[in-house]
Amino acid sequence: MTSALVSHAIQLAVAPVFMLAAVAAMIGAVATRLARIIDRARVLDERLESGAQINAEAAHWELDRLKLRGRFCNWSVGFLAVCAMLIGATVMALFLGETSLPLTERLVPWTFLGAVAIFVLALVFFLIETLLATHTLRFGKTQLRTQSRTQLRNPPRQ
């Protein structure tokens, strides 16, 4: 095993590492969203337990949504972890194929394409979670309805 051979093996293994960096960034983003979901659920639970929540039905609806969003985040993180493992396997197969075990190179297309496919699945779950989050937002709709009713009853005088 020459140093040139080892150097070439390291060069081959560097390309998947960039994808591994993207996976790590995605795990960080999804984990942050999951932390916010958990924080919001805790606040709603505390309000419901203390009786400070004005609309218990709306709070329970939001808790159900948060639970669903949390599941999608968990699936996304799980897929990202599997993706990272497949990328690691790709790097090992590339390195071993170049240095000592040429038969391991047959694994490279399968591990790398598997990682890409799983990464896409993780992105789909992330997209679903963000769409659910957007759909859950109400931006004061009850306040707007109240204001519009008041304006209909008492039109502004000019």
VMD Tcl script that builds the backbone (N, CA, C; Angstrom):
set m [mol new atoms 474]
animate dup $m
set s [atomselect $m all]
$s set {name element resname resid chain x y z} {
  {N N MET 1 A 0.844 -1.167 0.000}
  {CA C MET 1 A 0.000 0.000 0.000}
  {C C MET 1 A 0.900 1.243 0.000}
  {N N THR 2 A 0.851 1.986 -1.070}
  {CA C THR 2 A 1.690 3.181 -1.194}
  {C C THR 2 A 0.952 4.403 -0.694}
  {N N SER 3 A 1.708 5.454 -0.439}
  {CA C SER 3 A 1.076 6.684 0.037}
  {C C SER 3 A 0.220 7.314 -1.058}
  {N N ALA 4 A 0.593 7.128 -2.322}
  {CA C ALA 4 A -0.215 7.650 -3.432}
  {C C ALA 4 A -1.575 6.958 -3.474}
  {N N LEU 5 A -1.573 5.654 -3.207}
  {CA C LEU 5 A -2.819 4.888 -3.203}
  {C C LEU 5 A -3.729 5.358 -2.058}
  {N N VAL 6 A -3.151 5.568 -0.890}
  {CA C VAL 6 A -3.923 6.054 0.247}
  {C C VAL 6 A -4.448 7.455 -0.036}
  {N N SER 7 A -3.615 8.293 -0.633}
  {CA C SER 7 A -4.024 9.658 -0.970}
  {C C SER 7 A -5.196 9.647 -1.950}
  {N N HIS 8 A -5.144 8.776 -2.949}
  {CA C HIS 8 A -6.234 8.671 -3.929}
  {C C HIS 8 A -7.513 8.172 -3.250}
  {N N ALA 9 A -7.373 7.232 -2.333}
  {CA C ALA 9 A -8.537 6.708 -1.615}
  {C C ALA 9 A -9.191 7.809 -0.784}
  {N N ILE 10 A -8.395 8.641 -0.171}
  {CA C ILE 10 A -8.942 9.745 0.637}
  {C C ILE 10 A -9.652 10.750 -0.260}
  {N N GLN 11 A -9.085 11.021 -1.429}
  {CA C GLN 11 A -9.731 11.944 -2.370}
  {C C GLN 11 A -11.085 11.428 -2.799}
  {N N LEU 12 A -11.203 10.127 -3.060}
  {CA C LEU 12 A -12.488 9.538 -3.446}
  {C C LEU 12 A -13.501 9.633 -2.311}
  {N N ALA 13 A -13.024 9.474 -1.099}
  {CA C ALA 13 A -13.921 9.453 0.045}
  {C C ALA 13 A -14.383 10.845 0.469}
  {N N VAL 14 A -13.759 11.898 -0.032}
  {CA C VAL 14 A -14.108 13.259 0.374}
  {C C VAL 14 A -15.470 13.691 -0.181}
  {N N ALA 15 A -15.796 13.317 -1.391}
  {CA C ALA 15 A -17.048 13.760 -2.008}
  {C C ALA 15 A -18.282 13.399 -1.176}
  {N N PRO 16 A -18.422 12.153 -0.708}
  {CA C PRO 16 A -19.595 11.854 0.127}
  {C C PRO 16 A -19.607 12.610 1.454}
  {N N VAL 17 A -18.451 13.044 1.901}
  {CA C VAL 17 A -18.395 13.768 3.163}
  {C C VAL 17 A -19.131 15.102 3.058}
  {N N PHE 18 A -19.152 15.713 1.881}
  {CA C PHE 18 A -19.922 16.951 1.702}
  {C C PHE 18 A -21.414 16.683 1.892}
  {N N MET 19 A -21.871 15.550 1.415}
  {CA C MET 19 A -23.276 15.196 1.627}
  {C C MET 19 A -23.517 14.933 3.114}
  {N N LEU 20 A -22.533 14.359 3.779}
  {CA C LEU 20 A -22.647 14.123 5.212}
  {C C LEU 20 A -22.784 15.442 5.971}
  {N N ALA 21 A -22.109 16.473 5.504}
  {CA C ALA 21 A -22.242 17.800 6.120}
  {C C ALA 21 A -23.657 18.345 5.926}
  {N N ALA 22 A -24.231 18.118 4.750}
  {CA C ALA 22 A -25.612 18.555 4.500}
  {C C ALA 22 A -26.582 17.803 5.406}
  {N N VAL 23 A -26.343 16.519 5.600}
  {CA C VAL 23 A -27.199 15.722 6.482}
  {C C VAL 23 A -27.105 16.251 7.912}
  {N N ALA 24 A -25.905 16.575 8.357}
  {CA C ALA 24 A -25.727 17.107 9.716}
  {C C ALA 24 A -26.468 18.435 9.878}
  {N N ALA 25 A -26.402 19.277 8.864}
  {CA C ALA 25 A -27.119 20.557 8.913}
  {C C ALA 25 A -28.631 20.332 8.973}
  {N N MET 26 A -29.117 19.382 8.215}
  {CA C MET 26 A -30.559 19.075 8.234}
  {C C MET 26 A -30.983 18.520 9.587}
  {N N ILE 27 A -30.151 17.662 10.174}
  {CA C ILE 27 A -30.479 17.132 11.500}
  {C C ILE 27 A -30.582 18.284 12.495}
  {N N GLY 28 A -29.673 19.237 12.402}
  {CA C GLY 28 A -29.727 20.398 13.286}
  {C C GLY 28 A -30.999 21.206 13.098}
  {N N ALA 29 A -31.389 21.417 11.850}
  {CA C ALA 29 A -32.606 22.190 11.561}
  {C C ALA 29 A -33.853 21.471 12.063}
  {N N VAL 30 A -33.947 20.179 11.798}
  {CA C VAL 30 A -35.127 19.415 12.215}
  {C C VAL 30 A -35.162 19.294 13.740}
  {N N ALA 31 A -34.011 19.101 14.362}
  {CA C ALA 31 A -33.962 18.997 15.825}
  {C C ALA 31 A -34.400 20.313 16.469}
  {N N THR 32 A -34.050 21.438 15.866}
  {CA C THR 32 A -34.490 22.738 16.380}
  {C C THR 32 A -36.003 22.864 16.285}
  {N N ARG 33 A -36.557 22.442 15.166}
  {CA C ARG 33 A -38.022 22.489 15.014}
  {C C ARG 33 A -38.691 21.578 16.042}
  {N N LEU 34 A -38.119 20.412 16.251}
  {CA C LEU 34 A -38.675 19.483 17.226}
  {C C LEU 34 A -38.622 20.075 18.634}
  {N N ALA 35 A -37.543 20.749 18.956}
  {CA C ALA 35 A -37.431 21.395 20.272}
  {C C ALA 35 A -38.505 22.468 20.445}
  {N N ARG 36 A -38.771 23.233 19.404}
  {CA C ARG 36 A -39.825 24.261 19.484}
  {C C ARG 36 A -41.202 23.629 19.640}
  {N N ILE 37 A -41.424 22.511 18.954}
  {CA C ILE 37 A -42.700 21.793 19.086}
  {C C ILE 37 A -42.881 21.335 20.526}
  {N N ILE 38 A -41.843 20.769 21.098}
  {CA C ILE 38 A -41.906 20.279 22.480}
  {C C ILE 38 A -42.146 21.437 23.448}
  {N N ASP 39 A -41.442 22.542 23.255}
  {CA C ASP 39 A -41.629 23.705 24.121}
  {C C ASP 39 A -43.064 24.222 24.069}
  {N N ARG 40 A -43.614 24.313 22.866}
  {CA C ARG 40 A -44.987 24.800 22.710}
  {C C ARG 40 A -45.983 23.841 23.367}
  {N N ALA 41 A -45.762 22.546 23.212}
  {CA C ALA 41 A -46.653 21.564 23.828}
  {C C ALA 41 A -46.602 21.667 25.351}
  {N N ARG 42 A -45.423 21.897 25.904}
  {CA C ARG 42 A -45.302 22.056 27.359}
  {C C ARG 42 A -46.065 23.287 27.848}
  {N N VAL 43 A -45.956 24.376 27.110}
  {CA C VAL 43 A -46.677 25.596 27.489}
  {C C VAL 43 A -48.182 25.339 27.479}
  {N N LEU 44 A -48.677 24.696 26.423}
  {CA C LEU 44 A -50.114 24.420 26.347}
  {C C LEU 44 A -50.556 23.479 27.465}
  {N N ASP 45 A -49.748 22.462 27.752}
  {CA C ASP 45 A -50.079 21.539 28.848}
  {C C ASP 45 A -50.164 22.271 30.181}
  {N N GLU 46 A -49.193 23.142 30.432}
  {CA C GLU 46 A -49.189 23.900 31.690}
  {C C GLU 46 A -50.416 24.798 31.797}
  {N N ARG 47 A -50.771 25.432 30.682}
  {CA C ARG 47 A -51.959 26.306 30.697}
  {C C ARG 47 A -53.231 25.509 30.954}
  {N N LEU 48 A -53.325 24.342 30.322}
  {CA C LEU 48 A -54.514 23.513 30.524}
  {C C LEU 48 A -54.605 23.013 31.965}
  {N N GLU 49 A -53.465 22.594 32.531}
  {CA C GLU 49 A -53.463 22.081 33.895}
  {C C GLU 49 A -53.779 23.170 34.920}
  {N N SER 50 A -53.304 24.384 34.659}
  {CA C SER 50 A -53.542 25.478 35.608}
  {C C SER 50 A -54.899 26.139 35.418}
  {N N GLY 51 A -55.563 25.843 34.308}
  {CA C GLY 51 A -56.848 26.459 34.030}
  {C C GLY 51 A -56.730 27.835 33.407}
  {N N ALA 52 A -55.529 28.211 33.016}
  {CA C ALA 52 A -55.306 29.536 32.430}
  {C C ALA 52 A -55.662 29.589 30.943}
  {N N GLN 53 A -55.869 28.442 30.335}
  {CA C GLN 53 A -56.208 28.398 28.916}
  {C C GLN 53 A -57.673 28.752 28.733}
  {N N ILE 54 A -57.950 29.770 27.936}
  {CA C ILE 54 A -59.324 30.232 27.742}
  {C C ILE 54 A -60.116 29.241 26.900}
  {N N ASN 55 A -59.530 28.789 25.812}
  {CA C ASN 55 A -60.228 27.883 24.902}
  {C C ASN 55 A -59.544 26.518 24.938}
  {N N ALA 56 A -60.065 25.633 25.791}
  {CA C ALA 56 A -59.456 24.315 25.975}
  {C C ALA 56 A -59.561 23.475 24.707}
  {N N GLU 57 A -60.652 23.626 23.978}
  {CA C GLU 57 A -60.837 22.845 22.750}
  {C C GLU 57 A -59.762 23.199 21.711}
  {N N ALA 58 A -59.483 24.476 21.564}
  {CA C ALA 58 A -58.441 24.916 20.625}
  {C C ALA 58 A -57.069 24.439 21.082}
  {N N ALA 59 A -56.837 24.442 22.388}
  {CA C ALA 59 A -55.552 23.980 22.913}
  {C C ALA 59 A -55.355 22.496 22.648}
  {N N HIS 60 A -56.403 21.706 22.836}
  {CA C HIS 60 A -56.310 20.267 22.564}
  {C C HIS 60 A -56.093 20.015 21.068}
  {N N TRP 61 A -56.754 20.796 20.232}
  {CA C TRP 61 A -56.548 20.660 18.781}
  {C C TRP 61 A -55.094 20.958 18.429}
  {N N GLU 62 A -54.559 22.034 19.008}
  {CA C GLU 62 A -53.167 22.399 18.727}
  {C C GLU 62 A -52.206 21.342 19.261}
  {N N LEU 63 A -52.502 20.774 20.427}
  {CA C LEU 63 A -51.647 19.705 20.976}
  {C C LEU 63 A -51.629 18.487 20.051}
  {N N ASP 64 A -52.793 18.158 19.485}
  {CA C ASP 64 A -52.839 17.047 18.525}
  {C C ASP 64 A -51.987 17.344 17.302}
  {N N ARG 65 A -52.052 18.575 16.821}
  {CA C ARG 65 A -51.236 18.984 15.670}
  {C C ARG 65 A -49.747 18.921 16.009}
  {N N LEU 66 A -49.407 19.394 17.195}
  {CA C LEU 66 A -48.005 19.368 17.624}
  {C C LEU 66 A -47.489 17.933 17.717}
  {N N LYS 67 A -48.345 17.047 18.199}
  {CA C LYS 67 A -47.970 15.626 18.284}
  {C C LYS 67 A -47.694 15.062 16.896}
  {N N LEU 68 A -48.560 15.385 15.949}
  {CA C LEU 68 A -48.377 14.928 14.576}
  {C C LEU 68 A -47.101 15.506 13.963}
  {N N ARG 69 A -46.880 16.798 14.170}
  {CA C ARG 69 A -45.665 17.438 13.660}
  {C C ARG 69 A -44.424 16.816 14.277}
  {N N GLY 70 A -44.484 16.505 15.564}
  {CA C GLY 70 A -43.353 15.868 16.238}
  {C C GLY 70 A -43.038 14.513 15.641}
  {N N ARG 71 A -44.068 13.772 15.278}
  {CA C ARG 71 A -43.850 12.463 14.648}
  {C C ARG 71 A -43.139 12.611 13.309}
  {N N PHE 72 A -43.559 13.593 12.510}
  {CA C PHE 72 A -42.895 13.806 11.226}
  {C C PHE 72 A -41.439 14.234 11.425}
  {N N CYS 73 A -41.189 15.051 12.429}
  {CA C CYS 73 A -39.796 15.434 12.728}
  {C C CYS 73 A -38.983 14.208 13.142}
  {N N ASN 74 A -39.567 13.371 13.981}
  {CA C ASN 74 A -38.856 12.165 14.414}
  {C C ASN 74 A -38.530 11.256 13.232}
  {N N TRP 75 A -39.483 11.067 12.341}
  {CA C TRP 75 A -39.228 10.243 11.155}
  {C C TRP 75 A -38.131 10.867 10.298}
  {N N SER 76 A -38.166 12.169 10.150}
  {CA C SER 76 A -37.160 12.855 9.356}
  {C C SER 76 A -35.769 12.665 9.964}
  {N N VAL 77 A -35.652 12.844 11.266}
  {CA C VAL 77 A -34.353 12.649 11.930}
  {C C VAL 77 A -33.902 11.196 11.796}
  {N N GLY 78 A -34.829 10.268 11.932}
  {CA C GLY 78 A -34.488 8.851 11.771}
  {C C GLY 78 A -33.944 8.551 10.378}
  {N N PHE 79 A -34.635 9.064 9.363}
  {CA C PHE 79 A -34.156 8.862 7.990}
  {C C PHE 79 A -32.793 9.528 7.774}
  {N N LEU 80 A -32.609 10.695 8.351}
  {CA C LEU 80 A -31.319 11.386 8.215}
  {C C LEU 80 A -30.203 10.593 8.889}
  {N N ALA 81 A -30.497 9.970 10.015}
  {CA C ALA 81 A -29.484 9.149 10.687}
  {C C ALA 81 A -29.117 7.932 9.837}
  {N N VAL 82 A -30.119 7.285 9.242}
  {CA C VAL 82 A -29.846 6.148 8.362}
  {C C VAL 82 A -29.044 6.612 7.146}
  {N N CYS 83 A -29.398 7.777 6.615}
  {CA C CYS 83 A -28.667 8.354 5.489}
  {C C CYS 83 A -27.202 8.565 5.852}
  {N N ALA 84 A -26.945 9.108 7.027}
  {CA C ALA 84 A -25.569 9.341 7.475}
  {C C ALA 84 A -24.808 8.025 7.598}
  {N N MET 85 A -25.484 6.987 8.093}
  {CA C MET 85 A -24.819 5.682 8.200}
  {C C MET 85 A -24.473 5.113 6.823}
  {N N LEU 86 A -25.381 5.281 5.872}
  {CA C LEU 86 A -25.103 4.801 4.517}
  {C C LEU 86 A -23.958 5.582 3.869}
  {N N ILE 87 A -23.897 6.866 4.140}
  {CA C ILE 87 A -22.781 7.659 3.613}
  {C C ILE 87 A -21.474 7.193 4.254}
  {N N GLY 88 A -21.506 6.928 5.543}
  {CA C GLY 88 A -20.327 6.385 6.216}
  {C C GLY 88 A -19.903 5.058 5.612}
  {N N ALA 89 A -20.873 4.200 5.308}
  {CA C ALA 89 A -20.566 2.926 4.658}
  {C C ALA 89 A -19.970 3.147 3.276}
  {N N THR 90 A -20.471 4.163 2.576}
  {CA C THR 90 A -19.930 4.497 1.253}
  {C C THR 90 A -18.466 4.912 1.365}
  {N N VAL 91 A -18.170 5.762 2.323}
  {CA C VAL 91 A -16.792 6.223 2.522}
  {C C VAL 91 A -15.881 5.038 2.858}
  {N N MET 92 A -16.348 4.168 3.748}
  {CA C MET 92 A -15.529 3.008 4.111}
  {C C MET 92 A -15.316 2.086 2.915}
  {N N ALA 93 A -16.388 1.862 2.138}
  {CA C ALA 93 A -16.256 0.983 0.964}
  {C C ALA 93 A -15.306 1.588 -0.064}
  {N N LEU 94 A -15.387 2.894 -0.273}
  {CA C LEU 94 A -14.459 3.545 -1.205}
  {C C LEU 94 A -13.020 3.413 -0.733}
  {N N PHE 95 A -12.804 3.669 0.538}
  {CA C PHE 95 A -11.445 3.609 1.075}
  {C C PHE 95 A -10.904 2.181 1.022}
  {N N LEU 96 A -11.705 1.225 1.481}
  {CA C LEU 96 A -11.244 -0.164 1.471}
  {C C LEU 96 A -11.068 -0.692 0.052}
  {N N GLY 97 A -11.952 -0.269 -0.849}
  {CA C GLY 97 A -11.840 -0.708 -2.240}
  {C C GLY 97 A -10.573 -0.218 -2.901}
  {N N GLU 98 A -10.136 0.951 -2.531}
  {CA C GLU 98 A -8.910 1.512 -3.105}
  {C C GLU 98 A -7.660 0.973 -2.449}
  {N N THR 99 A -7.737 0.616 -1.193}
  {CA C THR 99 A -6.527 0.243 -0.470}
  {C C THR 99 A -6.320 -1.256 -0.324}
  {N N SER 100 A -7.373 -2.010 -0.020}
  {CA C SER 100 A -7.121 -3.421 0.278}
  {C C SER 100 A -8.163 -4.414 -0.225}
  {N N LEU 101 A -9.422 -4.052 -0.237}
  {CA C LEU 101 A -10.479 -5.001 -0.610}
  {C C LEU 101 A -11.248 -4.512 -1.825}
  {N N PRO 102 A -10.808 -4.845 -3.042}
  {CA C PRO 102 A -11.461 -4.324 -4.243}
  {C C PRO 102 A -12.929 -4.737 -4.382}
  {N N LEU 103 A -13.328 -5.820 -3.754}
  {CA C LEU 103 A -14.721 -6.265 -3.883}
  {C C LEU 103 A -15.704 -5.323 -3.190}
  {N N THR 104 A -15.215 -4.526 -2.262}
  {CA C THR 104 A -16.119 -3.606 -1.552}
  {C C THR 104 A -16.608 -2.475 -2.454}
  {N N GLU 105 A -15.921 -2.231 -3.567}
  {CA C GLU 105 A -16.351 -1.165 -4.482}
  {C C GLU 105 A -17.728 -1.434 -5.078}
  {N N ARG 106 A -18.132 -2.689 -5.084}
  {CA C ARG 106 A -19.469 -3.032 -5.599}
  {C C ARG 106 A -20.578 -2.469 -4.704}
  {N N LEU 107 A -20.242 -2.232 -3.455}
  {CA C LEU 107 A -21.234 -1.698 -2.519}
  {C C LEU 107 A -21.488 -0.207 -2.710}
  {N N VAL 108 A -20.530 0.499 -3.279}
  {CA C VAL 108 A -20.584 1.960 -3.348}
  {C C VAL 108 A -21.844 2.493 -4.019}
  {N N PRO 109 A -22.210 2.010 -5.206}
  {CA C PRO 109 A -23.437 2.579 -5.810}
  {C C PRO 109 A -24.677 2.352 -4.942}
  {N N TRP 110 A -24.750 1.191 -4.315}
  {CA C TRP 110 A -25.929 0.872 -3.514}
  {C C TRP 110 A -25.990 1.710 -2.242}
  {N N THR 111 A -24.860 1.862 -1.578}
  {CA C THR 111 A -24.872 2.637 -0.343}
  {C C THR 111 A -25.091 4.117 -0.625}
  {N N PHE 112 A -24.454 4.626 -1.679}
  {CA C PHE 112 A -24.604 6.055 -1.968}
  {C C PHE 112 A -25.999 6.375 -2.495}
  {N N LEU 113 A -26.498 5.584 -3.431}
  {CA C LEU 113 A -27.854 5.830 -3.941}
  {C C LEU 113 A -28.905 5.601 -2.862}
  {N N GLY 114 A -28.659 4.634 -1.993}
  {CA C GLY 114 A -29.556 4.436 -0.855}
  {C C GLY 114 A -29.575 5.658 0.047}
  {N N ALA 115 A -28.398 6.228 0.276}
  {CA C ALA 115 A -28.305 7.436 1.106}
  {C C ALA 115 A -29.056 8.590 0.462}
  {N N VAL 116 A -28.909 8.753 -0.845}
  {CA C VAL 116 A -29.611 9.841 -1.543}
  {C C VAL 116 A -31.128 9.644 -1.459}
  {N N ALA 117 A -31.582 8.405 -1.683}
  {CA C ALA 117 A -33.020 8.118 -1.623}
  {C C ALA 117 A -33.570 8.377 -0.220}
  {N N ILE 118 A -32.851 7.960 0.782}
  {CA C ILE 118 A -33.294 8.173 2.165}
  {C C ILE 118 A -33.264 9.668 2.511}
  {N N PHE 119 A -32.278 10.392 1.985}
  {CA C PHE 119 A -32.211 11.840 2.212}
  {C C PHE 119 A -33.448 12.510 1.620}
  {N N VAL 120 A -33.847 12.077 0.441}
  {CA C VAL 120 A -35.057 12.636 -0.187}
  {C C VAL 120 A -36.284 12.337 0.674}
  {N N LEU 121 A -36.381 11.118 1.206}
  {CA C LEU 121 A -37.499 10.788 2.097}
  {C C LEU 121 A -37.506 11.691 3.332}
  {N N ALA 122 A -36.335 11.925 3.899}
  {CA C ALA 122 A -36.245 12.811 5.060}
  {C C ALA 122 A -36.715 14.212 4.697}
  {N N LEU 123 A -36.353 14.681 3.509}
  {CA C LEU 123 A -36.799 16.003 3.064}
  {C C LEU 123 A -38.316 16.047 2.877}
  {N N VAL 124 A -38.895 14.950 2.393}
  {CA C VAL 124 A -40.357 14.892 2.228}
  {C C VAL 124 A -41.037 15.009 3.595}
  {N N PHE 125 A -40.534 14.283 4.593}
  {CA C PHE 125 A -41.110 14.376 5.931}
  {C C PHE 125 A -40.918 15.773 6.517}
  {N N PHE 126 A -39.784 16.386 6.247}
  {CA C PHE 126 A -39.533 17.761 6.704}
  {C C PHE 126 A -40.524 18.712 6.035}
  {N N LEU 127 A -40.762 18.530 4.751}
  {CA C LEU 127 A -41.723 19.370 4.034}
  {C C LEU 127 A -43.123 19.203 4.609}
  {N N ILE 128 A -43.527 17.977 4.871}
  {CA C ILE 128 A -44.854 17.732 5.443}
  {C C ILE 128 A -44.984 18.435 6.791}
  {N N GLU 129 A -43.929 18.347 7.609}
  {CA C GLU 129 A -43.970 18.997 8.922}
  {C C GLU 129 A -44.099 20.508 8.787}
  {N N THR 130 A -43.362 21.097 7.863}
  {CA C THR 130 A -43.457 22.553 7.700}
  {C C THR 130 A -44.817 22.959 7.151}
  {N N LEU 131 A -45.391 22.152 6.271}
  {CA C LEU 131 A -46.736 22.450 5.767}
  {C C LEU 131 A -47.771 22.354 6.888}
  {N N LEU 132 A -47.627 21.344 7.744}
  {CA C LEU 132 A -48.529 21.231 8.893}
  {C C LEU 132 A -48.382 22.426 9.821}
  {N N ALA 133 A -47.150 22.868 10.020}
  {CA C ALA 133 A -46.915 24.032 10.888}
  {C C ALA 133 A -47.590 25.265 10.318}
  {N N THR 134 A -47.475 25.450 9.025}
  {CA C THR 134 A -48.093 26.605 8.377}
  {C C THR 134 A -49.607 26.508 8.442}
  {N N HIS 135 A -50.134 25.319 8.261}
  {CA C HIS 135 A -51.584 25.128 8.302}
  {C C HIS 135 A -52.127 25.347 9.710}
  {N N THR 136 A -51.316 25.066 10.716}
  {CA C THR 136 A -51.741 25.220 12.105}
  {C C THR 136 A -51.838 26.681 12.506}
  {N N LEU 137 A -51.033 27.522 11.884}
  {CA C LEU 137 A -51.017 28.945 12.244}
  {C C LEU 137 A -52.384 29.567 12.007}
  {N N ARG 138 A -52.778 30.390 12.951}
  {CA C ARG 138 A -54.088 31.050 12.817}
  {C C ARG 138 A -53.946 32.555 12.760}
  {N N PHE 139 A -52.837 33.095 13.218}
  {CA C PHE 139 A -52.553 34.527 13.170}
  {C C PHE 139 A -53.729 35.376 13.637}
  {N N GLY 140 A -54.288 35.022 14.771}
  {CA C GLY 140 A -55.346 35.846 15.357}
  {C C GLY 140 A -56.637 35.855 14.570}
  {N N LYS 141 A -57.013 34.748 13.961}
  {CA C LYS 141 A -58.253 34.716 13.175}
  {C C LYS 141 A -59.462 35.040 14.032}
  {N N THR 142 A -59.473 34.577 15.282}
  {CA C THR 142 A -60.629 34.875 16.133}
  {C C THR 142 A -60.698 36.368 16.413}
  {N N GLN 143 A -59.548 37.003 16.593}
  {CA C GLN 143 A -59.537 38.447 16.819}
  {C C GLN 143 A -60.021 39.179 15.568}
  {N N LEU 144 A -59.605 38.727 14.394}
  {CA C LEU 144 A -60.043 39.360 13.153}
  {C C LEU 144 A -61.544 39.198 12.955}
  {N N ARG 145 A -62.081 38.017 13.270}
  {CA C ARG 145 A -63.516 37.804 13.137}
  {C C ARG 145 A -64.285 38.737 14.069}
  {N N THR 146 A -63.795 38.868 15.285}
  {CA C THR 146 A -64.447 39.745 16.257}
  {C C THR 146 A -64.416 41.185 15.769}
  {N N GLN 147 A -63.270 41.623 15.253}
  {CA C GLN 147 A -63.153 42.989 14.758}
  {C C GLN 147 A -64.082 43.225 13.572}
  {N N SER 148 A -64.166 42.272 12.653}
  {CA C SER 148 A -65.016 42.472 11.476}
  {C C SER 148 A -66.491 42.496 11.863}
  {N N ARG 149 A -66.895 41.686 12.851}
  {CA C ARG 149 A -68.282 41.721 13.309}
  {C C ARG 149 A -68.607 43.069 13.950}
  {N N THR 150 A -67.672 43.550 14.743}
  {CA C THR 150 A -67.867 44.850 15.394}
  {C C THR 150 A -67.985 45.943 14.354}
  {N N GLN 151 A -67.158 45.892 13.304}
  {CA C GLN 151 A -67.212 46.895 12.267}
  {C C GLN 151 A -68.521 46.821 11.486}
  {N N LEU 152 A -69.069 45.623 11.316}
  {CA C LEU 152 A -70.353 45.498 10.621}
  {C C LEU 152 A -71.481 46.091 11.447}
  {N N ARG 153 A -71.436 45.891 12.767}
  {CA C ARG 153 A -72.462 46.427 13.644}
  {C C ARG 153 A -72.350 47.934 13.794}
  {N N ASN 154 A -71.135 48.388 13.899}
  {CA C ASN 154 A -70.872 49.816 14.120}
  {C C ASN 154 A -69.955 50.331 13.012}
  {N N PRO 155 A -70.499 50.648 11.862}
  {CA C PRO 155 A -69.621 51.140 10.777}
  {C C PRO 155 A -68.958 52.452 11.175}
  {N N PRO 156 A -67.742 52.675 10.701}
  {CA C PRO 156 A -67.040 53.920 11.047}
  {C C PRO 156 A -67.768 55.125 10.478}
  {N N ARG 157 A -67.838 56.181 11.283}
  {CA C ARG 157 A -68.514 57.405 10.862}
  {C C ARG 157 A -67.516 58.336 10.199}
  {N N GLN 158 A -67.991 59.010 9.197}
  {CA C GLN 158 A -67.094 59.910 8.475}
  {C C GLN 158 A -67.549 61.320 8.594}
}
mol reanalyze $m
mol bondsrecalc $m
mol representation Tube
mol addrep $m
